Structures are given as C-alpha cells and as structure tokens.
Amino acid sequence: METFSTSQRKIIHVDMDAFFASVAQLDHPELRGKAIAVGGDGKRGVIAAASYEARKFGVKSAMASSLAKKMCPELIFVRSDFARYKEISNLVRSIFREYTDLIEPLSLDEAYLDVTFNKKECPSATLIAQEIRIKIKEQTGLNASAGIAPNKFVAKIASDINKPNGQKTIAPDEVIDFLEVLPIRKFYGVGKKTTEKMYRLGIFTGADLKSKSIAFLEQHFKSAAQHYYSIVRGIHNSPVKPFRTRKSVGAEHTYLENLTSEVFMLEKLQQLSREIEGRLQKNQVKGRTVTLKIKYSDFSQTTRSKTLDTFVSTHQQIYKVIKELLYQQKVSNSVRLLGISINNLDNEEPKNLKQYIQLKLEL
C-alpha cells in the first residue's frame, strides 16, 4: 500500500462565485451587471446571497434586507430557487467525479477535492483545478474559484485570494511563508469577534500568532489554543471526508456591552434568528431541535433546547421557539454572549425521523 505524508496531499477547494446571485443573473440576463440580492425584501427579510455588484456597497449574506436597501438603494431582490441551485450543484459535482471520488461538499456551492491520486493520473493539482473551472464555465455558464494546497485549511483560504473567477496554488514549501504574512482576519474560522480579540492581544498576522506560546494561547483561547497553534504552522491533518453530513447550523455573538435586560436580548436574538435562516437556506436544510446558548458576564454558561414535531427554517419560526426558551427561566445575570443552534437536520432523514416517529408511537 502506497503511503504519503500530509504535506504530499493535493487538496483543491472549489467555490462557486456568488452562487445564488450568479444563477439568477444567468437565468435572467437583464440582471447581469446589476446589484442583486437573493432573499425576501420585506421588513423582516434576510439576504441569502448578494452579487458582486451589491457587495461593493457592503451588502452580504445574513444581513437584514431593510439594512441592505439602505446601503444600496438600487438593490434588486430575487427569490430563491433551490431546485435550480441543486440542479447546477449536481452538475458541478459530476465534473468533480471525473477526477476523484474523494469529494467533501461543504454546501451546494463549495467542496474539497483530494486529487493526490486522481482518475486522470495528472500529477498537477493546479492543472486539474484549472480544467475543472473551465468545464464548470462551459457546462453551467458560471464562474468558480479554487485554492490548491497540501491541506484543507490552506486550500480554503487560497480559494478566496483571486476571487472572482481565479485560483491560487500554495505549494508545500510555500505554506509557512504564506501563513506568516497573512492578515489574521483572513484565517478561515477566525471570525470578527476573535479577530478583535487577537488585535487586542497584538496579533495581526500569522507571524504574530506563530510567535505566541501554546501556554499564552491556552490562557486566552482555551480549547481553541491547539488549533491556532497548529494551523499557523501549516499543520492540519483532517482528510477529505466524502460522506460528511452537516449535523447542525448555528451562530453566536459576543457583545461589547453586557446585556442587562431581556428586551435587549430579544432584539439580539431576532438578529441571530435571521442569520440562522440565511445559513439554513444556503445549506438547504431545516431542523427540529432549537437550542439557546447564554453566557453570562461571569463566564458561566447555560443552554436550553426544545425538539419540535416539525422542521423549522424561517427566522419567525426559530425566534418563536427561542423566545419561549429565554423566558423558560429568569436570566440570573448580565449576558455577554447569545447563541442559537439548529440540530436534528432533515439531511439526516429518513433514518432519524423514522426512529423518532416510532418512539412517539411507543410512548
């Protein structure tokens, strides 16, 4: 059996450019070159995706439609068409399968491919990525970007560098230099709040992060310390998992000022519910278990969950359950973090739902 080190892996991350919005512009030529957003334009609407023309105004996914319209008055709203997205996504994945069966979809519009040993017996992952992007354009009319690297973490970052309609290769001997000069906000998985925290600690680039000891990282980032310590050194051994199934969809925010009133908390939970709706739409899933996470100013934490008989996906449905969970027990202290997660997704059917129904019958 042939063996190889993780540094010899050839991983491609393919990401369709502004997928939902680009599909709308493809199917409706009159929308090309215009600022468009996929989602509802009502008072409680949320943006699922935005074209690059709209992004120039700061419009982005999970943003409230009312805010998006203020930022871009000429914004055109279009409805989601998941059947069409799925159709194109399946076509793109059939192109992937011409090269490898080691495909790990992250959503309808992006996936990891391990082409270390590929069906074309091509030694160059860069050439494979280029061929794939050309075929996607020829067969769908849409553009895709790609990142090529020895591991998934770096490939994911690389795919964003030459967007839209570009690709970037980071060779094994280039990984460390690449990560050292990379702004910390560009690190995949380092969100806005973590970025702000790192800035306060004097961490602005990969080199700054690399200079910190594991003890320092454990002090400030707890369980995430080992992850940060490893990735900035190019260590990320997670393989491409062809049968990866998303188990949950969630979002949480840490607030600069502690929330002392349930009224303020409800306002923030409404925003989080809209954000979750956008993520559920992007991943084309619904869920039955809604969980509220509360972290207090003294860093103690509690979670409250409710499992429903039916699947939910809209922010109105989610917020209704979250409001009930919030009032389930009096908030005992000021709150620094709120989070919502949705589990028991319908991508786990039919097995899980069948078991659940059987359980209900037996009770």
N, C-alpha and C positions, 0 to 999 in steps of 0.2 A: 504493500500500500504506500502510495506516494505521500510524503509529509512536507509541510512547509511552515515557516513561521508566520505570525500575523503580519509582519512587515512586508511579506511577499504577497499578501492578498491584493486583489484588484477589485475594488468596490466602486460602483457607479451609483450616484444619487441623481435620479431624473425627476425634474419638477416642471410640470406644465406651467407656462407663463399666464398669470391672471386667468386661470382656467374657466371658471364660471362666466366671467365677463367676456372672455375671448370667444367662448362658444356662442354667446348672444350676438357678438359682433360678426361672427362667422355666418350665422343663420340669418342675420338681419343686416345686410350691407350698409343700410342707411345709418347704422350706429357706429360704423368704423371711424376712428379718429375722434370720437366724442367721449366726454366724461360720462360713464355709465356706472350704475351700481346694481347689483343683484340683491333683491330683498324688498320688503314692504316699505312704502313711502308714507304710511300713516303715522299718527302721533306716537305710537308705541312700536313702530317698525324698527328693524335692525338690519345692518348691512352684512350680507353673507360674503360678498366679494366686490372688488372695485377694479375698474380698468386702470391701466397705467396713466391715462389722461386724467382720471379722477384722483389718482394717488398724488399727483403733483400739487393738489390742493390740500393734502393731508387726510383725504378720505381713506378709510381702511376697514377691513372686516371686523365684525363685532361692535362697530360703532353705531350709536343710535342714529336712525335715519334723520331725525329732526336736526341733530348736530351736523350731520353730513351736508344737509341742504344749506345750512348757514355758511359752511366752509366753502361750498361750491354751489352757488345759486342755479347754475345751468345744468346741474346733475340730472341725468335721465335714469329713472328706475325701471328695471325689468324684473319679471317674475322668474323664480327658479324653475328649472326644467330637469329634474333629476333623472328622468328616463333617458333624456338626451345625453346628460353627463355620463350616465352609466354605459350607454352605447359607445361613446367615444373612449371611455376608460377601458372597456373590454377590448377595443380595437388596439389601443396602445399597449395593453398587456400581451396581446397576441404577438406584437412586434418584439416585446421583451423575450418572449418564449422562443423566438427564433435563435436567440443567443445563449440563454441559460434558463434552467428551471429554478434556480436559487433567486427567487424574487420575493421581496418583503414589502407589500403595499403599506403605506402609511395612511393613505386616504385615496379618494378617487383620482387625485391629480399628482401624486408623487409616490416613488418607490425606490428601494435599494435593490441593486443587482450585484451579485457576486459573479464576476466573469473570469476568475482566476483560471478555471478550467472551463472553457466555453465551447458551445456546439460548433462554432466556426473555426475553432483551433487557431484563433487570432491572438498573437502574443501582446497586442497593444490595446489596453482598455480605452485609451484616448481615441483610437480609430473606431472602436466599437461604439463608443458614446456618440461620435460624430455620425456614424452610419444610422444609429437609432434615431437621432434627432432629424436627420434628412428624411427617413422613412415616415416618421410621425408627421412631418410637414406635408409630404407627398400624399399620405393616405387620409389625413384628417384636416389639413389646411391650417393647423395650429402650430405655434412655436413651443419648443421645450428647451429648458436649460439643463446643464448637467455638471456635476462635480465628480472628479475621479481622484481616488486616494487609497491608501492602504487600509483605512478603517472607515466605519460608517460616520463617526463623529466629524472627521475632517472632510469627508465627501459631502456631507450635508452643508457644511459651511462653504465649501468651494463652489457648490452649485448656485449660490447666491451672488457670487462675486461679479460675474459677467452677464447678469440678467439685464434685460430680457434677451432671449434667443442667443445664448452664448454658453461656453463651457470653460472649465478651469481644471487643470491637472496639477495635483500636488504629489510629486514623486516621493518615495520613502525617505530619501536623503534630504528632502526639502521641508519635511513636516515640521521639525523643530524651529527652523528659521521662520517659517510661515506663521506658526502659532505665537512666537515671541513678539512679532511686530503687530499682530492682530489686535485691534481695539477690543477690550473686554466685552463691550456691548454686542460684538459680532459673534461671540461664542454661542453656539447653539445650546439652548437650555438655560442661558443666563438671562433672565427677564429684567424688566425695568426696575423692580424693587431691589433685586440682587445686584444689579449694575450700580444703583445708587449707593448701596451699602459698600460695595467694593471701592467705589470712588472715595467714600469717606475714610476708607482704610488705606488709601493711597495706591489702589490697584486700578490702573488704567489700561494696561496692555497685558498680553500673555507673559511677557518678560517680568512684569511686576508680580503677576500671580505666581510665576515659577520661583521667584525669589523668596516666597513665604514658606516657612517650615510647615510640616504636617501638624505640629503642635499648635501653631498660630491658626491654621485653617480649622482645626477641630474646635478651638476656642470660639471662633466667630461663625462657623458654618455647620457645626455639629456633624450630623450624619452625612452631609454632602461633601465633607472635607476630603475624603479619599478620592472621590470622583474628580474634584477640581485638581487635586494633586496629580492625578494620573493623566487626565486629558491634556493638560498643558505640556506634558512630557511625551505626547503622542501615543499614550497607552490607552487603547480602547479595544478590548478583545471580543466584544459582542459580535457573534456571527450573524449573517443574514438569515432570517427565520422565515421560510416560505409560508408557514401556516399561522403567522402571527395574527391574533384576533384581539381587537381593542376591547378591554374589559370595562373601561369607564371613561367618562368625559367630565372634566372638572375645571374650575377656575377659582382662584382665591386672590385677595388683595390685602396687603398690609397698609394701614393708613398712617399718614404723617402725624395726625392728631387722633388721640383715642376717642372712640365714640361712647358717649355717656348716656344717650337716650335711644330707646327702641325706635323712635320715629326716624332718627338719623340712620339707624341700622337698616330699617325697611327701605329707605331710599337707596342705600348702597346695595342691598340685596336685589332690588329691582334691576339695577345696572348689571349685576352679576348674572341674573336670570337671562337678560338679553344676550350677554356674552356667551352663555352656555347654549342658548338657542342657535346662535351662529355656528358654534363648533359642532353641535349635533347635525345641523344642516350640511355642513361641509363633509362630515363623515357618513352622512346618510343613515343615521341610526336614531332610535328612540330608546327610552329606558323606563324601568318600573320602580327602581329604588332611588329616592331622593335623599341626599344627606346634607345637613347643615353643619359646618365646622365653625367653631367660635374659639378664638384665642384671646385671653384676657391680658390686661396690661401687666399682670404679674407673671405672664408667660404660661399660666395654667391653661389647659385646653379641654374642650368638650365637643362631642359630636352627637347629633340627633338624626335619626333616619326614619323613613316611612316607606314601606313597599306597597305599591298600588296594584289593583287588579288589572289595570290597563296601562298601556305605554303612554308616556308623555314626551313632548318635544318642543312645545311653544313656551315662550317666556311667561305667558299668562298662566299656563298650567303649572309650570315649575314654581313660580312666585306664590301661587295659592298654597302649595304644599309647604314651601319654605316659611311663609308667614305663620302657618299653623305650628310648625316646628319651633319657631322663635318664641311663640307665646306658650309653648308647652311647659316651660319652666322659666321663672323670673331670672333675668340676667343679673348675675351676682356682683359684677364689677365692670369697670370701663373696658371697652373692647378695642384691641389693636389690629385684629385680623378677622376677616369673614371669608368663608369659602363655601362653594356649592359643588357637589359632585353627583353624577347620574350613573348608576350601576344597573346590573341586570339588563343589558342592552339586547335589542332584538336581533343582533348579529350572532347571538348565542343560541337562537332557536334552530331547530324545533325542540331539541332535547330538553333544555332547561324549562321552557314553558310547559311542555308536556308533563314533566315531573311536578311542576308547580300545580297544575290543574288536578293531577292525580292526588296530590297532597290535600287540596281543597275538598275533594270528594270524600276522602277518608276521614276528615275531621268531623 
